[in-house]
Amino acid sequence: MKKTLIIATRTGSLAIVQTQIVVAAIQKLFPALDIRIKKIASEGDKDYRTTLWELKSTGFFTSLLEDALLAKDADIAVHSYKDLPTAIRDGLTIGAVLDRKFPEDCLVTASLIKSLDELPKEAIVGTSSLRRTVQLKRLRNDLRCVPIRGNVTTRLKKLEQGDFDAIVLARAGLERLGLGDKISIIFDPTRFIPSPAQGALAIEVWADDSETKEIVSKLDDKDVRIITTAEREVFSALGCGCHAPAGVFAQLFEDQITISACFSNPESQNFSHATLSGPITESAKLAQSLADKLRQKSSQ
């Protein structure tokens, strides 16, 4: 059995909190294991100017952590699963998927509101996502969606300073940072569809490290893996980039899975939305069928 486990993580406060969730889970099962955290600033942590939809490459938030794994400078890496490209790099694998409690997007305002209707006309809404922008404009076309970058604390500060009337964030990040009380509106994820695997944590590991894979496998949540795998398969089948205006959300109901997804072209036109249900054992086929249906609807 390993005596030491080195965990690569991003440097932000949310990344550290999420890594601590993983550390606590491992220590509960393997109390004798010495766990060390290796903090690595990702490209996304260094570049706050480039809007996400202008990026030409994938792995903006994850590639440097993966580099550390491949260089054997770390045993595992902890990611927000939504940040990982659907094509995992050669030599690596997802050893565990876990802790998906809050998949939704949410709206944060300086003073709490109960409805989008309470925002002023042509309100300025900060969001780093074309997917969110497209869906917001469908709810209220007058909203002015403006790019916002930075970690959760930075974005909240910009809101408090009056730079924005509202901002849209992933609920999971706020809840994990103890900031859930700042949320005004939690969007229904079947209608305002989140990123694939949003809210889940992924533990990446060397594909040939059987000992570490065995340790990490104890944390794997079977239901969360089924759901997030289906979501990522839809996204992959759509053939769009990581930051394209597309979202996927899946739910399990006993032995059935229901997948909802939305998609539009890069110019945010021809928006399409669809939902399919079927046996969990047919998840991959459902994902492909849903992607085909979305492309067909968006081309009409």
URMOUR-V249830 format. One record per residue. N is the residue number from 1. PSI is psi as a letter, one per 30 degrees, with the letter a starting at -180 (none if undefined). OMEGA is omega in whole degrees, 0 to 359 (NA if undefined). BURIAL is + if it has 9 or more other ideal C-beta (glycine too) atoms within 8 Angstrom, else -. Layout:
{{N	PSI	OMEGA	BURIAL} {N	PSI	OMEGA	BURIAL}}
//
This chain:
{{1	k	177	-} {2	k	175	+} {3	f	182	-} {4	k	178	-} {5	k	180	+} {6	k	183	+} {7	k	176	+} {8	k	179	+} {9	l	173	+} {10	l	189	+} {11	f	185	+} {12	l	183	-} {13	e	179	+} {14	e	179	+} {15	e	180	+} {16	e	178	+} {17	e	180	+} {18	e	177	+} {19	e	178	+} {20	e	174	-} {21	e	179	+} {22	e	179	+} {23	e	181	+} {24	e	181	-} {25	e	179	+} {26	e	181	+} {27	e	178	+} {28	e	182	-} {29	e	184	+} {30	i	186	-} {31	f	182	-} {32	f	184	-} {33	k	177	+} {34	j	184	-} {35	k	180	+} {36	k	182	-} {37	k	178	+} {38	j	182	+} {39	k	181	-} {40	k	177	+} {41	j	179	-} {42	l	175	+} {43	e	179	+} {44	f	178	+} {45	f	182	+} {46	e	185	-} {47	j	179	-} {48	g	184	-} {49	e	183	-} {50	k	175	-} {51	k	188	-} {52	e	183	+} {53	f	176	+} {54	f	184	-} {55	k	180	+} {56	f	184	-} {57	l	176	-} {58	l	177	+} {59	g	182	+} {60	e	182	+} {61	f	190	+} {62	f	192	+} {63	e	181	+} {64	e	174	+} {65	e	178	+} {66	e	176	+} {67	e	180	-} {68	e	177	+} {69	e	183	+} {70	f	177	+} {71	g	180	-} {72	g	175	-} {73	f	177	-} {74	l	180	+} {75	e	179	+} {76	l	173	+} {77	k	179	+} {78	k	182	+} {79	l	157	+} {80	j	190	+} {81	e	181	+} {82	f	181	+} {83	f	183	+} {84	k	173	+} {85	l	182	-} {86	f	176	+} {87	j	181	-} {88	k	183	+} {89	k	179	-} {90	k	179	-} {91	f	181	-} {92	l	178	+} {93	l	177	+} {94	j	184	+} {95	f	180	+} {96	k	173	+} {97	k	188	+} {98	l	167	+} {99	h	176	+} {100	j	180	+} {101	f	188	-} {102	i	182	+} {103	f	191	+} {104	l	164	+} {105	l	178	+} {106	l	178	+} {107	k	178	+} {108	k	179	+} {109	l	181	+} {110	e	174	-} {111	k	186	-} {112	k	174	-} {113	l	182	+} {114	f	184	-} {115	l	174	-} {116	f	180	-} {117	f	181	-} {118	f	176	-} {119	k	179	+} {120	l	178	-} {121	k	181	-} {122	h	178	-} {123	k	179	+} {124	j	182	+} {125	k	179	+} {126	k	175	+} {127	k	180	+} {128	g	191	+} {129	k	173	+} {130	e	178	+} {131	e	179	+} {132	e	180	+} {133	e	181	+} {134	e	183	+} {135	e	176	+} {136	e	182	+} {137	f	176	+} {138	f	177	-} {139	e	177	-} {140	j	187	+} {141	f	182	-} {142	f	183	-} {143	k	179	+} {144	j	183	-} {145	k	186	+} {146	k	180	+} {147	k	176	-} {148	k	179	+} {149	l	181	+} {150	l	179	-} {151	l	184	+} {152	e	182	+} {153	e	179	-} {154	e	181	+} {155	e	178	+} {156	e	179	+} {157	e	178	-} {158	e	176	+} {159	e	181	+} {160	f	179	-} {161	f	179	-} {162	g	178	-} {163	f	182	-} {164	l	172	+} {165	f	180	+} {166	l	173	+} {167	l	177	+} {168	k	182	+} {169	l	172	+} {170	k	181	+} {171	e	185	+} {172	e	181	+} {173	e	179	+} {174	e	182	+} {175	e	181	+} {176	f	178	+} {177	g	180	+} {178	g	184	-} {179	g	181	+} {180	f	180	-} {181	f	179	-} {182	f	183	-} {183	k	175	+} {184	e	185	+} {185	k	172	+} {186	j	183	-} {187	k	175	+} {188	j	185	-} {189	f	175	+} {190	f	181	-} {191	e	174	-} {192	j	198	+} {193	k	182	+} {194	l	174	+} {195	l	174	+} {196	k	178	+} {197	g	179	+} {198	k	179	+} {199	f	181	+} {200	l	173	+} {201	k	177	+} {202	k	176	+} {203	j	181	+} {204	k	186	+} {205	l	174	+} {206	k	181	+} {207	f	183	-} {208	g	180	-} {209	i	186	+} {210	e	182	-} {211	e	179	-} {212	e	178	+} {213	e	179	+} {214	e	178	-} {215	e	185	+} {216	e	183	+} {217	f	180	+} {218	f	181	-} {219	f	186	+} {220	k	177	+} {221	j	186	+} {222	e	182	-} {223	e	180	-} {224	e	178	+} {225	e	180	+} {226	e	183	+} {227	e	184	+} {228	e	176	+} {229	e	179	+} {230	e	180	+} {231	e	181	+} {232	e	178	+} {233	e	175	+} {234	e	182	+} {235	e	179	+} {236	e	181	+} {237	f	177	+} {238	f	178	+} {239	g	180	-} {240	l	181	-} {241	l	184	-} {242	e	187	-} {243	g	178	-} {244	l	179	+} {245	i	180	+} {246	k	178	+} {247	l	179	+} {248	k	178	+} {249	k	181	+} {250	l	177	+} {251	k	176	-} {252	k	175	+} {253	j	186	-} {254	c	182	-} {255	g	180	-} {256	l	175	+} {257	k	176	+} {258	k	182	+} {259	k	174	+} {260	k	181	+} {261	l	174	+} {262	l	185	+} {263	k	170	+} {264	l	179	+} {265	l	183	-} {266	f	178	-} {267	g	178	-} {268	h	177	+} {269	l	178	-} {270	h	180	-} {271	k	177	+} {272	k	181	+} {273	k	181	+} {274	l	178	+} {275	k	175	+} {276	k	178	+} {277	l	178	-} {278	a	180	+} {279	k	177	-} {280	e	181	+} {281	f	180	-} {282	g	185	-} {283	e	183	+} {284	e	178	-} {285	e	178	-} {286	e	180	+} {287	e	179	+} {288	e	180	+} {289	e	180	+} {290	e	178	+} {291	e	178	+} {292	e	181	+} {293	e	180	+} {294	e	180	+} {295	e	179	+} {296	e	181	-} {297	e	183	+} {298	f	180	+} {299	f	182	-} {300	none	NA	-}}
//
